[in-house]
C-alpha cells in the first residue's frame, strides 16, 4: 500500500474526540474511514503533546488564532472540562486577545 493522503484537522479532531469518548480503535477507524494505525498514531500524538497537526509548513488555511492564544485556550479547557462551547467562547473572548466564534 502507498502512503495515504494526510487527514484533515476535522478528521484528526474526530479521532481525538471518539477516543476520549472511549470508542474502540476499530470503531474510530470506521467512523473516520482511515486505518487503525492512523487512529493509534493520531491519538498517541495528542496524548503526548496535544498537537495532531502535520509537520508540513505553509500548507492549508492560515491559523485563526496564534500559538500563544492556542496555549491559553488549551489551559482554559483543561481547567474545566465540563464547560460548554458557549461558556468557553465567552470566557476566552473576555480576555485581551482577538475574539473566537463557537462555529468554524
C-alpha atoms as an extended CHARMM CRD file, in Angstrom:
* protein
*
       104  EXT
         1         1  UNK       CA              0.0000000000        0.0000000000        0.0000000000  PROA      1               0.0000000000
         2         2  UNK       CA              1.1440000000        3.5200000000       -0.7690000000  PROA      2               0.0000000000
         3         3  UNK       CA              1.0980000000        6.4190000000        1.6400000000  PROA      3               0.0000000000
         4         4  UNK       CA             -2.4150000000        7.6730000000        2.2990000000  PROA      4               0.0000000000
         5         5  UNK       CA             -3.4710000000       11.2910000000        1.9730000000  PROA      5               0.0000000000
         6         6  UNK       CA             -2.9550000000       13.3570000000        5.1400000000  PROA      6               0.0000000000
         7         7  UNK       CA             -6.0250000000       13.5420000000        7.3530000000  PROA      7               0.0000000000
         8         8  UNK       CA             -7.7580000000       16.8960000000        7.7100000000  PROA      8               0.0000000000
         9         9  UNK       CA             -7.8270000000       18.7440000000       11.0290000000  PROA      9               0.0000000000
        10        10  UNK       CA            -11.5180000000       17.8670000000       11.2990000000  PROA      10              0.0000000000
        11        11  UNK       CA            -10.7640000000       14.1340000000       10.9100000000  PROA      11              0.0000000000
        12        12  UNK       CA             -7.9780000000       14.3960000000       13.4830000000  PROA      12              0.0000000000
        13        13  UNK       CA            -10.4090000000       16.0920000000       15.8680000000  PROA      13              0.0000000000
        14        14  UNK       CA            -12.9570000000       13.3400000000       15.2970000000  PROA      14              0.0000000000
        15        15  UNK       CA            -10.3400000000       10.7280000000       16.1610000000  PROA      15              0.0000000000
        16        16  UNK       CA             -9.3510000000       12.5030000000       19.3780000000  PROA      16              0.0000000000
        17        17  UNK       CA            -12.9480000000       13.0320000000       20.4870000000  PROA      17              0.0000000000
        18        18  UNK       CA            -14.0150000000        9.4910000000       19.6220000000  PROA      18              0.0000000000
        19        19  UNK       CA            -11.1080000000        8.0580000000       21.6150000000  PROA      19              0.0000000000
        20        20  UNK       CA            -11.8870000000       10.4040000000       24.5420000000  PROA      20              0.0000000000
        21        21  UNK       CA            -15.4350000000        9.0190000000       24.4790000000  PROA      21              0.0000000000
        22        22  UNK       CA            -13.9340000000        5.5210000000       24.8570000000  PROA      22              0.0000000000
        23        23  UNK       CA            -14.7690000000        4.3810000000       21.3440000000  PROA      23              0.0000000000
        24        24  UNK       CA            -12.6940000000        1.4020000000       20.2180000000  PROA      24              0.0000000000
        25        25  UNK       CA             -9.8500000000        1.8710000000       17.7600000000  PROA      25              0.0000000000
        26        26  UNK       CA            -11.6850000000       -0.1530000000       15.1130000000  PROA      26              0.0000000000
        27        27  UNK       CA            -14.9250000000        1.8140000000       15.5140000000  PROA      27              0.0000000000
        28        28  UNK       CA            -12.9960000000        5.0910000000       15.3560000000  PROA      28              0.0000000000
        29        29  UNK       CA            -11.1940000000        3.9970000000       12.1840000000  PROA      29              0.0000000000
        30        30  UNK       CA            -14.5280000000        3.0910000000       10.5920000000  PROA      30              0.0000000000
        31        31  UNK       CA            -16.0250000000        6.4460000000       11.6220000000  PROA      31              0.0000000000
        32        32  UNK       CA            -13.2230000000        8.4830000000       10.0440000000  PROA      32              0.0000000000
        33        33  UNK       CA            -12.5570000000        5.9900000000        7.2130000000  PROA      33              0.0000000000
        34        34  UNK       CA             -8.8670000000        5.5480000000        7.8630000000  PROA      34              0.0000000000
        35        35  UNK       CA             -6.5430000000        2.8100000000        9.0810000000  PROA      35              0.0000000000
        36        36  UNK       CA             -6.3530000000        1.6080000000       12.6620000000  PROA      36              0.0000000000
        37        37  UNK       CA             -2.6730000000        2.5380000000       12.7450000000  PROA      37              0.0000000000
        38        38  UNK       CA             -3.5650000000        6.1340000000       11.8010000000  PROA      38              0.0000000000
        39        39  UNK       CA             -6.0290000000        6.2710000000       14.7100000000  PROA      39              0.0000000000
        40        40  UNK       CA             -3.3990000000        4.9920000000       17.1320000000  PROA      40              0.0000000000
        41        41  UNK       CA             -0.7880000000        7.4090000000       15.7960000000  PROA      41              0.0000000000
        42        42  UNK       CA             -3.0530000000       10.4920000000       15.9540000000  PROA      42              0.0000000000
        43        43  UNK       CA             -4.3150000000        9.6310000000       19.4330000000  PROA      43              0.0000000000
        44        44  UNK       CA             -0.7980000000        8.9830000000       20.7150000000  PROA      44              0.0000000000
        45        45  UNK       CA              0.4160000000       12.3360000000       19.3590000000  PROA      45              0.0000000000
        46        46  UNK       CA             -2.4990000000       14.0760000000       21.0540000000  PROA      46              0.0000000000
        47        47  UNK       CA             -1.7870000000       12.3950000000       24.4050000000  PROA      47              0.0000000000
        48        48  UNK       CA              1.9120000000       13.2710000000       24.2660000000  PROA      48              0.0000000000
        49        49  UNK       CA              1.7850000000       16.9140000000       23.2160000000  PROA      49              0.0000000000
        50        50  UNK       CA             -1.8190000000       17.9580000000       22.4260000000  PROA      50              0.0000000000
        51        51  UNK       CA             -0.8260000000       18.5430000000       18.8050000000  PROA      51              0.0000000000
        52        52  UNK       CA             -2.0140000000       16.3410000000       15.9670000000  PROA      52              0.0000000000
        53        53  UNK       CA             -1.2930000000       18.5900000000       13.0210000000  PROA      53              0.0000000000
        54        54  UNK       CA              1.0940000000       17.5070000000       10.3350000000  PROA      54              0.0000000000
        55        55  UNK       CA              4.5650000000       18.9870000000       10.2880000000  PROA      55              0.0000000000
        56        56  UNK       CA              4.3020000000       20.4180000000        6.7580000000  PROA      56              0.0000000000
        57        57  UNK       CA              4.5620000000       24.1790000000        6.9240000000  PROA      57              0.0000000000
        58        58  UNK       CA              2.8620000000       26.6670000000        4.6420000000  PROA      58              0.0000000000
        59        59  UNK       CA              0.1440000000       24.2610000000        3.5140000000  PROA      59              0.0000000000
        60        60  UNK       CA             -3.5620000000       24.7900000000        4.0320000000  PROA      60              0.0000000000
        61        61  UNK       CA             -5.6610000000       27.5250000000        5.5580000000  PROA      61              0.0000000000
        62        62  UNK       CA             -3.9190000000       30.0900000000        7.7950000000  PROA      62              0.0000000000
        63        63  UNK       CA             -4.4020000000       29.6200000000       11.5420000000  PROA      63              0.0000000000
        64        64  UNK       CA             -7.3120000000       31.5020000000       13.0780000000  PROA      64              0.0000000000
        65        65  UNK       CA             -5.5220000000       32.0330000000       16.3930000000  PROA      65              0.0000000000
        66        66  UNK       CA             -1.8310000000       32.3950000000       17.1310000000  PROA      66              0.0000000000
        67        67  UNK       CA              0.2110000000       29.8610000000       19.1140000000  PROA      67              0.0000000000
        68        68  UNK       CA              0.1070000000       31.8970000000       22.3330000000  PROA      68              0.0000000000
        69        69  UNK       CA             -3.6810000000       32.1800000000       22.1000000000  PROA      69              0.0000000000
        70        70  UNK       CA             -3.9590000000       28.4400000000       21.3700000000  PROA      70              0.0000000000
        71        71  UNK       CA             -1.9890000000       27.6470000000       24.5380000000  PROA      71              0.0000000000
        72        72  UNK       CA             -4.2310000000       29.9850000000       26.5460000000  PROA      72              0.0000000000
        73        73  UNK       CA             -7.3480000000       28.3240000000       25.1570000000  PROA      73              0.0000000000
        74        74  UNK       CA             -5.8890000000       24.8820000000       25.8790000000  PROA      74              0.0000000000
        75        75  UNK       CA             -5.2360000000       25.8550000000       29.5220000000  PROA      75              0.0000000000
        76        76  UNK       CA             -8.7990000000       27.1290000000       29.8770000000  PROA      76              0.0000000000
        77        77  UNK       CA            -10.2300000000       23.8630000000       28.5570000000  PROA      77              0.0000000000
        78        78  UNK       CA             -8.0320000000       21.7710000000       30.8630000000  PROA      78              0.0000000000
        79        79  UNK       CA             -9.0770000000       23.8360000000       33.9120000000  PROA      79              0.0000000000
        80        80  UNK       CA            -12.7530000000       22.9770000000       33.4740000000  PROA      80              0.0000000000
        81        81  UNK       CA            -13.5510000000       20.2060000000       31.0160000000  PROA      81              0.0000000000
        82        82  UNK       CA            -17.2880000000       20.4380000000       31.7790000000  PROA      82              0.0000000000
        83        83  UNK       CA            -17.7260000000       23.8560000000       30.1680000000  PROA      83              0.0000000000
        84        84  UNK       CA            -19.9810000000       24.1410000000       27.1530000000  PROA      84              0.0000000000
        85        85  UNK       CA            -18.6380000000       25.6380000000       23.9540000000  PROA      85              0.0000000000
        86        86  UNK       CA            -20.6760000000       28.8100000000       24.5600000000  PROA      86              0.0000000000
        87        87  UNK       CA            -19.2480000000       29.2470000000       28.0810000000  PROA      87              0.0000000000
        88        88  UNK       CA            -15.7170000000       28.6020000000       26.8660000000  PROA      88              0.0000000000
        89        89  UNK       CA            -16.0940000000       31.0680000000       23.9750000000  PROA      89              0.0000000000
        90        90  UNK       CA            -17.4550000000       33.7550000000       26.3090000000  PROA      90              0.0000000000
        91        91  UNK       CA            -14.6040000000       33.2170000000       28.7790000000  PROA      91              0.0000000000
        92        92  UNK       CA            -11.9890000000       33.3220000000       26.0250000000  PROA      92              0.0000000000
        93        93  UNK       CA            -13.4330000000       36.4550000000       24.4090000000  PROA      93              0.0000000000
        94        94  UNK       CA            -13.3750000000       38.2230000000       27.7860000000  PROA      94              0.0000000000
        95        95  UNK       CA             -9.5640000000       38.1490000000       27.5990000000  PROA      95              0.0000000000
        96        96  UNK       CA             -7.1980000000       40.5650000000       25.8300000000  PROA      96              0.0000000000
        97        97  UNK       CA             -6.9260000000       38.6700000000       22.5370000000  PROA      97              0.0000000000
        98        98  UNK       CA             -8.9910000000       38.5310000000       19.3560000000  PROA      98              0.0000000000
        99        99  UNK       CA            -12.4830000000       37.0720000000       19.5260000000  PROA      99              0.0000000000
       100       100  UNK       CA            -13.2350000000       33.4590000000       18.6750000000  PROA      100             0.0000000000
       101       101  UNK       CA            -16.5020000000       32.0710000000       17.3000000000  PROA      101             0.0000000000
       102       102  UNK       CA            -18.2700000000       28.9240000000       18.5290000000  PROA      102             0.0000000000
       103       103  UNK       CA            -18.5460000000       27.8340000000       14.9000000000  PROA      103             0.0000000000
       104       104  UNK       CA            -15.8870000000       27.3240000000       12.2230000000  PROA      104             0.0000000000
